Amino acid sequence: MTVSLAEQRAQAVAQRDAEARNGRTQVLVGAATCGQAAGALGTMAAFEAAQANRGLALTVRKAGCFGPCYLEPLVLVRKPGAPAVLYGNVRQHAVHGIVERWIQGDDPCADLAVGVLDEAFGGAAGARLDGIPPLSAHPMLGGPRLVLRNCGLIDPADFGHYLARDGYVGFERALRLAPQDVIDAVRVAGLRGRGGAGFPTATKWQICRDQPPGPRYLICNADEGDPGAFMNRSLIEGDPHALLEGMLIAGYALGVAQGLIYIRAEYPLAVRRLKAAIEQLREAGLLGPRIQGSDFSFELQIREGAGAFVCGEETALIASIEGERGMPRPKPPFPAVAGLWGRPTIINNVETLATVPLVLRVGGEAYAAFGSERSKGTKTFALAGKVKHTGLIEVPLGTSLRRIVFDVGGGILDDRAVKAVQTGGPSGGCVPASLLDTPVDYEALVSAGTIMGSGGLIVMDEDSCMVDVAQFFLSFTEKESCGKCPPCRVGTKQMLTILERITAGQGRLDDLERLEAIAVTVQTGSLCGLGQSAPSPVLTTLRYFRDEYLAHIVEHRCPAGVCPALVTYEVNDLCNGCSLCARMCPVDAITGERGKPYVIDDKACIRCGACADACNYDAIVVH
């Protein structure tokens, strides 16, 4: 006999409460990919060793990414009778201090603490500790956490942890509604696709729902390929059941019996956690025929992609699943009408589907209260680049780029000036500092020449060369072009060749007109979104940073000192003759006598910058 979800949740809550009363300290170590890269597994081993050596009443578990990746490894400590505390930069040597001073003592280690879990994070009302701020006061964690509500707070491998935090309540409520009512709730919420274009989710679902009876499919697009983007991966690693619950709700609303998750094979941890979560679903009676005694039957499969960026485009993704080469198809018909195996197919990305349970749990109107008039709800971003606080963030749509960079991100490293913010991955544009008050919503970003994309957000400072930036992103899209349509296949290569010529100091003034003409042709003539958006870095840098292009072409100078062919290194009067620069030069281009200023041979110099990096006296000038 199938145990109801309500009964399973009650058991999970009882288990959680029993753990809180049993006198054991609970330790959650952020062990997503970012945490593991920072040494989280060693931190976890150090806690386990302390438990064994000291005979501590300690339970050590893995959690997902909490958000502030610059503070990894992050550790959440729940000591009986005390507020839970999040600690940052907890490498193995710091574990001893936390164990001795806090777990076994009375000193909460304020010097290592990020914050106390307050009401906003499910902590006790009024939870406070002297010298430690509430966690909601942290700039990266102070906004509403809706889709990231569980990340870092639960063990993603423990089904009971998810259930105990109102897991699958949204699915339960969906089963009590007619499928059309579920779609209507999503429409009231104003949820738009979080994968890039921002198409209204309910509208897409309605098109599929209205197709003639017969098999139809639901696909989660987890093929997150943008350089510097890790939102979907982090969400899966930290809270896989949020995605699976969203797929169950979507499957019920659409009348779909088969769901597929298309995920990059380069995400091994996310794949493992998804597979484990799917097995837990099956054991709980939430997959298979007549789920929870209803008429709804549903199955889930995982398909691993081989890392082709173009397979993030929905028709190329479908081709890949069907066993063909991942190449886009002309539209219409759109997948909602004729997709996988020619049948109606809905493709949503991870964040879109993981938001759906929240909509059903709190109601469409409550969700729509977040965000802006045109763009409802919140959006996760992978904040990276020359910003002090890097990591995974969630902000209400409509938040300005300025607030994200300076309030959430803490400003620019070394307090330098911000030059631009690149949004939308390699197919997005570069927004200049003068437009930092642009709100992050779908229409406003398009007006600025860029896109929301899936949520990559890279901050650049005054030392960034915008011509080099355009070349970098275009080189990525040129390599990832599937080659099916000539505008993308030929046009991206020609644009890249021109950019390479400019950064090599061989550009001509007519190159700028040629670049713009080719970019517009690629933008308007390409078959799919990859080609249509590939020129964005070029067009926005030409639009906002044309002076840098002119400096490269007319003055044969890279203002940021980045392009090697246009850079000259010279020793100034601050040199005290320490010889460190000469010792670091890989081609022996620097000569001189100890105690006297050294000299750089410009013809022998390969512009690697090793001398400038090594100099402790600011004696190397870059022209």
Steps between C-alpha positions, in 0.01 A plus 500: 500500500632844401579728791351844444724801459348657810598195707853494356538870574378456856759224549772725356405788730496265800846369404633856465360600839642187661845582361471851644420357845755221515784722619715450192657794321406504132773606255415569136801548273440676168618226266372606161753525218615846614542386860688186404735707281577714806576197720161416653564125502814556707299721735239229534768240571645726771161523675458122476849449643420736788184303567691171512799627698305702756190281526275792400125470452529630147311432176688616191318527166552645155294796383483695175624847406382766744587781259809700604753289311780741591462380861522127424530262672181598685384307805168523683514396867179428693599465866223383737351788696670766285426680172641342187811676368642510148881512485714595200848408377493190721799308377639211699710717732189699603303191601696455823408851613128456431496163678694614805366853538134455403388138475677414825511850647312829525686714244294514177807585288374838379824549307404212267125555494305622198175531693237347725206326336215737574129478415565566131691170481271289712684575823330570830326836535739751651801267468810704584857453625727776626735626234338304215252671266182331377560314177237706319723806555768353273493689167490182290230336712277790602249480216208258474619141454221329313645250256819469712309462827646155578850532356755465778235426763425137416684183411405460131540123531237479778144489368369564850685831520313626194165367619540661843532844337159477327637285221238377251227716658475675163454166324234394750309820435536456125345153520195653669455742209398448140799513263371824349486658844869419550586677174286794606687525832830518309346768276392708801853471639637660182778239484714539188760257371824533692709354220547817298218633286253548784201354317193473730502148645123463522457606138744234385328239718159600367608454139615147580191421708272608214652259248299193388508199736798267483847458644681816603827562680657722765873575483710681757784684329792469742759548226653806664789592272569872549856572617485618861142379555422249774146583619328184379783272607502649850124473535502133401795421727340675796129424454429238231146433620397860425555423131333158520194639678473767231512232231226301672277809516572591138442141388162496674396836354601400148370144501853367446596146596871522416751756624867527407786697654766593245812583700865555420721198564755753633277536808576163665397605853170644380433183300570277802272702726222500241520126454483444875205739532310324221542166680370662819195620307434151377531353850260766630238406240536825308596342168322237298130430447219675690719714723356547852180328389428754226452447127840657436785272389850630440853373432835679497823434312839670492677559169860622516623740234852505360564867567397665173397858579250502214303222672375761742278609210178304533475349151870401502441344843209301359716380210764385747247300704372339180852377427581751230771762483406796719397756239206743511192463285297777335205634700201487471384248591610570855570208735179566695319392181748254347810417700651169617408224253268753334277520807410808712791567734563753774860596572569708812829561673590396855419828673163535328387155609646536851294817544170328419464321841530837674225645281266214591600511866450874563266587213550692177411839647745466788780410260413790268548741792875458447678660205396783271186581305624330184722230651359315800682305768871459564795393288818317591831623360854369497685816604861484383786712375669800666256521789577445868214260577479228238249218509138403456248773572122541480345844455152629415465576130520872447803537728753737341838386376653762729346342809613153391859616443548730798254384767467127435843458344681731740653717226804457280817322610768740629233774480572557135247652261239282336508511122224262390272216597448215258167317532354202321808289444711507182192605302426793729616858475723727705321775691724802578540661843285792384201263479543325835162631610338274240251271675556131452182407320450346159396810305745745660800278425392453139475880466859523622608253231534189714286218639419339833619162379505222752667724758872542443617844617865600459635828637796670330721777637709772336778252422275309260543557127156497342635405158671202658177416690301498175766279340495258794124444495480489121778239488281283725184529287701456178640170629159387625310580181351181361571623146153430362419851377749721307432828686618349830762263359668756274403825670636420845830391345529820299420718802756314707766545230440877498519519881823300501643741244402801711647361822819415310542867405416443133147638498360748249230761549273330248513188720249661734241547227568149376465356850161666550371388159599138557363505855159619381497234227581224749243637743217509248587203282600225743275202554506479879556708810872422516571673169239769550656612829868422428572855370375665823845539663628658179204732447486621860873563527489691169202695630635589843880468469573613146782718629692187602468359147628831360793500742599154377468593134608865479742533792624137497441499874300282740375741770461218752843358428360155421566431130865383482574635152400850609676510835847627588673433832745757636700540823456836677707687758345305792719202411758431771683234301386200704514285182177311582344598166804370310493173690128453419528584128462173303691634194780697669374828351593699814858597579684729742725525803397438860417826671432688174178525288459206264411522128247303294588407140171570320590279204575201720201558734211258449253714703425225752477744794712285732727795579213730599345228715830437677601862565440615857574868433258593216805550283361326190281731292262358241437727200 
